[in-house]
Amino acid sequence: MSLVHRITLIYVVEQFLTHSWEVSLQDTQITAAPVPARNPRRWVILGVICLAQLVVLLDNTVLNLAIPALTEDLGASTTDIQWMINAYALVQSGLLLTAGSLSDRYGRKKALITGLVAFGLCSTAAAFSASSGQLIAARAGMGIGGALLMTTTLAVIMQVFDGEELPKAIGMWGAVSSLGFAGGPLVGGVLLAHFWWGSIFLINIPVALIGGLAVAKLVPESKNPLGKRPDLVGAVLSTVGMVGVVFAIISGPEHGWTSVSVLVSALVGLASLTAFVRWELHVPAPMLDMSFFRNRRFNGAVAGGILVAFGMAGSLFLLTQHLQLVLNYSPLEAGLRMAPLALTIVGLNLAGVGAKVLPKLGAAGTITSGMTLLAGGLAAVATVGGSLGYSGMLVGLVLMGSGIALAMPAMANAIMGSIPPEKAGVGAGVQGTITEFGGGLGVAVLGAVLNSRFAALLPATVGAGTAGSLHEALAADPSEDVQEQVRDAFASGVGTSQLIGAAAVFAGGLLAGLLLHRAARAEAAAAETSAVPAGDQAAA
């Protein structure tokens, strides 16, 4: 081949390759350039998601004001009432991580619709329950639907929002969540003032119907085809473990802490939780990655989260009884007097107070301050709520709301910040689980303290078998002096329980703050070490 031919061939090949490369670049730019348009109905979707979240969280506390009616209509004891409340929370908390895994694998839209259907059907069964056992079973079924809903609402929000709109949407979702948890007594009070106790469950049915239709029409489907299989064994072990331990705590005052039923329940619960930990350490796709607990920041946030939920749910359980059975308010009056707690939480969340305080005090300082305020509020209700009436309780409610508004967002941020971004869904599941578990444990422990204190202070003319119910104790002896002694005994039990809750929350704040402070120092030291050049480190 001549030199001219060679030069010509090189030129042709060069032009061909250059042209092909430019075409491929143009094709790449064409396929990568289009940015997905924002869903035009995203704010409507947010409204639907928040409505579903609101109903799920309302049912954590809406039952509290119906306690007197349930006691009379169904003959429910204090233990029955605690199980009506705990059945929902414990089933929900035990299934949160599994429900999240199922929604990732089979579709979040399907999970939302399934959760709304289950929630609506079980709410209908709860409204028309004829016995305590039926209501407890219906509440457990509602917990299954609630687990499916709670694990998918935030995932859908993160799917349809982006950029500067995402923090705003999450903030609104968080405010509605706080309103749902603390606003249950107000909603329950309004309904119970005009209808029978089943109305607090019937209100869920139109929400489930409208929400299901809206989700089917508006929410786009999303799932992870490579998602890990659900850890069913882990879900069963964790649920059995929590139910066993809490059952022992609830039944202890009534049957005796050394009775066979209490000891067997406690042993089964502890054995199941131990087996759960061992299973999670060895299973290829664990429901809860135990390596998270090597992170001090994660441990501090989890400890604080459990005890804030413990104090919040346990205090609401006691406050509603304090208002109705000690201060003699009607259900509506009690609900209205609980409103400052919810309004304080929502107002401070919408104003972004927690977000402004967090950079100044850090996670440790913000969580400790919030939990100290919460503990102070509980102590104020216990000490001056009875002597000063509602005015003393109002101070405590505002302090409690301020503490929750500070501590909860900071703990959520600490948990999510301590988990790799690719496992953010697991982090959300952990946060929901500890909130539900802490709340169920708070109702159980503080309710058990109330029962024990109440039984110890009852006059001798009242039978020991009535210690589980104020209604039964009052009916046992109609004399005026005994009636007053019974009410004083119940009020003393409520106050003692609130003080124990305050002490637990305060100690939890100190523990969470200490762990988070140490974690921050360790992270800062690691960052300084990595910033020093290798040669300087060797010289040092």
DRENLODO-456837 format. One record per residue (C-alpha): residue in three letters; x, y, z. Coordinates in steps of 0.2 Angstrom, whole numbers, padded with zeros to 4 digits, always signed. Layout:
alaXYZ/...
***
This chain:
met+0000+0000+0000/ser+0007+0017-0005/leu+0010+0031+0007/val-0004+0041+0000/his-0016+0027+0002/arg-0010+0024+0020/ile-0013+0042+0025/thr-0030+0042+0017/leu-0035+0026+0026/ile-0029+0034+0043/tyr-0039+0050+0039/val-0054+0040+0035/val-0053+0029+0051/glu-0050+0044+0062/gln-0065+0054+0055/phe-0076+0038+0057/leu-0070+0036+0075/thr-0072+0055+0079/his-0089+0055+0071/ser-0095+0040+0080/trp-0089+0047+0097/glu-0098+0063+0094/val-0114+0054+0089/ser-0113+0043+0105/leu-0110+0058+0116/gln-0125+0067+0108/asp-0135+0051+0111/thr-0130+0051+0129/gln-0134+0069+0131/ile-0151+0066+0123/thr-0156+0052+0134/ala-0149+0060+0150/ala-0154+0078+0148/pro-0173+0076+0151/val-0177+0079+0170/pro-0192+0070+0176/ala-0206+0082+0178/arg-0213+0085+0196/asn-0229+0076+0199/pro-0243+0089+0197/arg-0254+0081+0210/arg-0240+0079+0223/trp-0248+0091+0236/val-0264+0081+0234/ile-0254+0065+0237/leu-0246+0073+0252/gly-0263+0077+0259/val-0269+0059+0257/ile-0253+0052+0265/cys-0254+0064+0279/leu-0273+0059+0282/ala-0268+0041+0282/gln-0254+0044+0294/leu-0265+0055+0305/val-0278+0041+0308/val-0265+0028+0312/leu-0257+0039+0325/leu-0273+0045+0332/asp-0278+0027+0336/asn-0262+0026+0348/thr-0271+0038+0360/val-0289+0040+0355/leu-0295+0025+0366/asn-0289+0033+0382/leu-0304+0044+0384/ala-0316+0029+0382/ile-0309+0020+0397/pro-0324+0024+0408/ala-0336+0019+0395/leu-0327+0003+0391/thr-0326-0001+0410/glu-0345+0001+0411/asp-0351-0006+0395/leu-0339-0021+0393/gly-0335-0024+0411/ala-0316-0021+0406/ser-0303-0021+0420/thr-0288-0010+0420/thr-0278-0025+0413/asp-0291-0027+0399/ile-0290-0008+0395/gln-0271-0009+0395/trp-0272-0024+0382/met-0284-0014+0372/ile-0271+0000+0370/asn-0256-0011+0369/ala-0262-0024+0357/tyr-0262-0011+0343/ala-0245-0004+0348/leu-0236-0020+0351/val-0243-0028+0334/gln-0238-0013+0325/ser-0221-0011+0332/gly-0217-0030+0330/leu-0222-0029+0311/leu-0215-0012+0306/leu-0198-0018+0299/thr-0206-0033+0290/ala-0220-0022+0283/gly-0206-0010+0276/ser-0197-0025+0268/leu-0214-0031+0260/ser-0218-0014+0253/asp-0200-0013+0246/arg-0202-0030+0237/tyr-0220-0030+0231/gly-0224-0011+0230/arg-0227+0003+0241/lys-0244+0008+0233/lys-0250-0010+0235/ala-0244-0009+0254/leu-0254+0007+0256/ile-0270+0000+0249/thr-0268-0016+0259/gly-0265-0007+0275/leu-0280+0005+0272/val-0292-0010+0269/ala-0286-0020+0284/phe-0287-0004+0295/gly-0305+0000+0289/leu-0311-0018+0291/cys-0303-0020+0309/ser-0310-0003+0314/thr-0327-0009+0310/ala-0325-0025+0320/ala-0318-0014+0335/ala-0333-0002+0334/phe-0346-0017+0336/ser-0336-0027+0348/ala-0347-0035+0362/ser-0333-0040+0374/ser-0316-0035+0379/gly-0308-0050+0370/gln-0316-0045+0353/leu-0310-0027+0355/ile-0292-0033+0359/ala-0292-0044+0344/ala-0299-0030+0333/arg-0286-0018+0339/ala-0272-0031+0335/gly-0279-0032+0317/met-0278-0013+0316/gly-0260-0014+0321/ile-0256-0025+0306/gly-0264-0011+0294/gly-0256+0002+0304/ala-0238-0006+0301/leu-0241-0006+0283/leu-0246+0012+0282/met-0233+0019+0294/thr-0218+0011+0284/thr-0224+0017+0267/thr-0230+0035+0270/leu-0213+0043+0271/ala-0206+0033+0257/val-0220+0039+0245/ile-0217+0057+0250/met-0198+0055+0246/gln-0203+0048+0229/val-0215+0062+0223/phe-0205+0077+0231/asp-0188+0083+0228/gly-0176+0098+0229/glu-0182+0112+0240/glu-0200+0105+0242/leu-0194+0089+0250/pro-0190+0097+0267/lys-0206+0107+0267/ala-0216+0091+0264/ile-0207+0081+0277/gly-0210+0095+0289/met-0228+0095+0286/trp-0228+0076+0288/gly-0219+0077+0304/ala-0231+0090+0311/val-0246+0080+0306/ser-0238+0065+0315/ser-0236+0074+0331/leu-0254+0081+0330/gly-0260+0063+0327/phe-0251+0056+0342/ala-0255+0070+0354/gly-0272+0075+0347/gly-0281+0058+0350/pro-0289+0064+0367/leu-0297+0079+0359/val-0304+0069+0345/gly-0310+0056+0356/gly-0318+0069+0368/val-0328+0077+0354/leu-0335+0060+0348/leu-0338+0053+0365/ala-0348+0069+0370/his-0361+0065+0356/phe-0359+0046+0352/trp-0356+0030+0360/trp-0338+0023+0362/gly-0338+0014+0345/ser-0338+0030+0336/ile-0320+0033+0339/phe-0317+0018+0327/leu-0331+0021+0315/ile-0322+0038+0310/asn-0308+0027+0302/ile-0320+0019+0289/pro-0323+0034+0278/val-0305+0039+0279/ala-0300+0021+0274/leu-0312+0021+0259/ile-0307+0039+0253/gly-0289+0036+0256/gly-0289+0019+0247/leu-0297+0027+0231/ala-0286+0042+0231/val-0270+0031+0233/ala-0276+0019+0219/lys-0279+0034+0207/leu-0265+0047+0212/val-0250+0038+0220/pro-0237+0030+0208/glu-0231+0013+0211/ser-0213+0010+0216/lys-0204-0005+0222/asn-0186-0012+0223/pro-0186-0028+0212/leu-0169-0032+0220/gly-0176-0030+0238/lys-0172-0043+0251/arg-0184-0056+0256/pro-0194-0052+0272/asp-0187-0059+0288/leu-0203-0068+0294/val-0194-0077+0308/gly-0187-0061+0315/ala-0204-0053+0315/val-0212-0068+0324/leu-0198-0068+0337/ser-0198-0049+0340/thr-0217-0049+0342/val-0218-0064+0354/gly-0204-0056+0364/met-0212-0039+0366/val-0229-0046+0370/gly-0222-0059+0383/val-0212-0046+0392/val-0226-0033+0393/phe-0239-0046+0397/ala-0229-0050+0413/ile-0227-0031+0417/ile-0246-0029+0415/ser-0251-0045+0424/gly-0239-0043+0439/pro-0249-0032+0450/glu-0265-0042+0448/his-0258-0060+0449/gly-0242-0057+0458/trp-0225-0055+0452/thr-0220-0073+0457/ser-0235-0081+0450/val-0233-0095+0436/ser-0242-0085+0422/val-0231-0070+0425/leu-0215-0079+0427/val-0218-0090+0411/ser-0223-0075+0401/ala-0208-0065+0406/leu-0196-0080+0402/val-0204-0083+0385/gly-0203-0065+0381/leu-0185-0064+0386/ala-0180-0080+0377/ser-0189-0074+0361/leu-0180-0057+0362/thr-0163-0067+0364/ala-0167-0078+0350/phe-0171-0063+0339/val-0154-0055+0342/arg-0145-0071+0339/trp-0156-0074+0323/glu-0152-0056+0317/leu-0134-0059+0319/his-0133-0074+0308/val-0147-0072+0295/pro-0141-0066+0278/ala-0155-0053+0276/pro-0159-0047+0294/met-0174-0037+0298/leu-0163-0027+0310/asp-0144-0025+0306/met-0136-0027+0323/ser-0120-0018+0317/phe-0130-0002+0320/phe-0128-0004+0338/arg-0109-0002+0337/asn-0113+0016+0333/arg-0113+0027+0349/arg-0124+0040+0340/phe-0137+0027+0335/asn-0137+0020+0353/gly-0140+0037+0361/ala-0154+0041+0349/val-0162+0024+0352/ala-0161+0026+0371/gly-0168+0043+0370/gly-0182+0038+0358/ile-0188+0024+0369/leu-0189+0034+0384/val-0197+0049+0376/ala-0211+0037+0369/phe-0212+0029+0386/gly-0215+0045+0395/met-0226+0052+0381/ala-0238+0037+0379/gly-0238+0032+0398/ser-0242+0050+0403/leu-0256+0052+0391/phe-0263+0035+0398/leu-0262+0043+0415/leu-0267+0061+0411/thr-0284+0056+0403/gln-0288+0046+0419/his-0282+0060+0430/leu-0294+0072+0421/gln-0309+0061+0421/leu-0308+0050+0436/val-0299+0062+0448/leu-0304+0080+0442/asn-0321+0073+0436/tyr-0321+0081+0419/ser-0332+0074+0405/pro-0323+0066+0390/leu-0326+0082+0380/glu-0319+0093+0393/ala-0304+0081+0396/gly-0300+0081+0378/leu-0301+0100+0377/arg-0290+0102+0392/met-0277+0090+0383/ala-0277+0101+0368/pro-0262+0113+0374/leu-0251+0098+0373/ala-0255+0094+0354/leu-0255+0113+0350/thr-0238+0116+0358/ile-0230+0102+0348/val-0238+0106+0331/gly-0235+0125+0334/leu-0216+0123+0338/asn-0214+0110+0324/leu-0222+0122+0311/ala-0211+0136+0317/gly-0196+0126+0315/val-0190+0129+0333/gly-0181+0112+0334/ala-0172+0115+0318/lys-0165+0132+0324/val-0160+0125+0341/leu-0151+0110+0334/pro-0136+0119+0326/lys-0133+0129+0342/leu-0134+0115+0355/gly-0130+0100+0344/ala-0140+0084+0345/ala-0134+0080+0363/gly-0139+0097+0370/thr-0155+0098+0361/ile-0161+0080+0366/thr-0156+0082+0384/ser-0165+0099+0385/gly-0181+0092+0377/met-0181+0077+0388/thr-0178+0088+0403/leu-0193+0099+0399/leu-0204+0083+0396/ala-0199+0076+0413/gly-0202+0093+0421/gly-0219+0094+0413/leu-0223+0076+0420/ala-0217+0081+0437/ala-0227+0097+0437/val-0243+0087+0433/ala-0240+0075+0447/thr-0236+0088+0460/val-0247+0103+0457/gly-0260+0096+0445/gly-0270+0090+0459/ser-0268+0104+0472/leu-0270+0118+0459/gly-0282+0109+0448/tyr-0281+0112+0429/ser-0270+0128+0430/gly-0256+0117+0437/met-0259+0104+0424/leu-0258+0117+0410/val-0241+0122+0415/gly-0236+0104+0414/leu-0244+0101+0397/val-0235+0116+0389/leu-0218+0110+0396/met-0221+0092+0390/gly-0226+0099+0372/ser-0211+0110+0371/gly-0199+0095+0376/ile-0207+0083+0364/ala-0205+0096+0350/leu-0187+0098+0354/ala-0182+0080+0357/met-0191+0070+0344/pro-0184+0079+0328/ala-0167+0079+0335/met-0168+0060+0339/ala-0175+0056+0321/asn-0160+0066+0314/ala-0148+0057+0325/ile-0154+0040+0320/met-0155+0044+0301/gly-0138+0052+0302/ser-0130+0037+0310/ile-0136+0024+0296/pro-0129+0023+0279/pro-0140+0032+0266/glu-0143+0016+0256/lys-0151+0009+0272/ala-0162+0024+0276/gly-0178+0014+0275/val-0171+0002+0288/gly-0168+0018+0299/ala-0186+0024+0297/gly-0192+0007+0302/val-0180+0007+0318/gln-0187+0024+0322/gly-0205+0018+0321/thr-0202+0002+0330/ile-0193+0011+0345/thr-0207+0024+0346/glu-0221+0010+0346/phe-0211-0001+0358/gly-0207+0013+0370/gly-0225+0019+0370/gly-0232+0001+0373/leu-0220-0001+0387/gly-0224+0016+0395/val-0242+0011+0396/ala-0238-0006+0403/val-0225+0000+0416/leu-0234+0015+0422/gly-0251+0006+0422/ala-0243-0008+0433/val-0237+0005+0445/leu-0254+0013+0446/asn-0262-0004+0449/ser-0249-0008+0463/arg-0251+0009+0472/phe-0270+0009+0470/ala-0271-0009+0478/ala-0260-0004+0492/leu-0270+0011+0497/leu-0287+0004+0496/pro-0297+0004+0512/ala-0300-0013+0520/thr-0319-0013+0517/val-0315-0014+0498/gly-0311-0031+0492/ala-0294-0035+0485/gly-0302-0041+0469/thr-0308-0024+0464/ala-0290-0017+0464/gly-0289-0018+0445/ser-0303-0005+0442/leu-0308+0011+0450/his-0326+0008+0445/glu-0327-0009+0454/ala-0319-0002+0469/leu-0331+0012+0470/ala-0346+0000+0468/ala-0340-0011+0482/asp-0344+0001+0496/pro-0356+0015+0493/ser-0352+0025+0509/glu-0346+0042+0507/asp-0330+0040+0517/val-0325+0025+0508/gln-0329+0032+0491/glu-0317+0047+0495/gln-0303+0035+0501/val-0305+0025+0485/arg-0303+0041+0475/asp-0289+0047+0485/ala-0280+0030+0483/phe-0282+0031+0464/ala-0276+0049+0463/ser-0261+0044+0473/gly-0257+0030+0461/val-0258+0041+0446/gly-0247+0054+0454/thr-0234+0041+0459/ser-0234+0034+0441/gln-0231+0051+0434/leu-0217+0054+0445/ile-0209+0038+0440/gly-0212+0042+0422/ala-0203+0059+0424/ala-0188+0051+0433/ala-0186+0038+0418/val-0187+0052+0405/phe-0175+0063+0414/ala-0163+0049+0416/gly-0165+0044+0398/gly-0161+0062+0393/leu-0145+0062+0402/leu-0140+0045+0395/ala-0144+0050+0377/gly-0135+0066+0379/leu-0120+0057+0386/leu-0119+0044+0372/leu-0122+0057+0358/his-0109+0069+0366/arg-0096+0055+0366/ala-0100+0050+0349/ala-0098+0068+0343/arg-0081+0069+0351/ala-0076+0052+0343/glu-0081+0058+0326/ala-0072+0074+0328/ala-0056+0066+0333/ala-0057+0054+0319/ala-0060+0068+0307/glu-0044+0077+0314/thr-0034+0061+0312/ser-0039+0059+0294/ala-0035+0077+0290/val-0017+0075+0296/pro-0005+0070+0282/ala+0003+0053+0283/gly+0020+0060+0285/asp+0015+0071+0299/gln+0006+0056+0308/ala+0022+0046+0306/ala+0033+0060+0313/ala+0021+0062+0327/
***
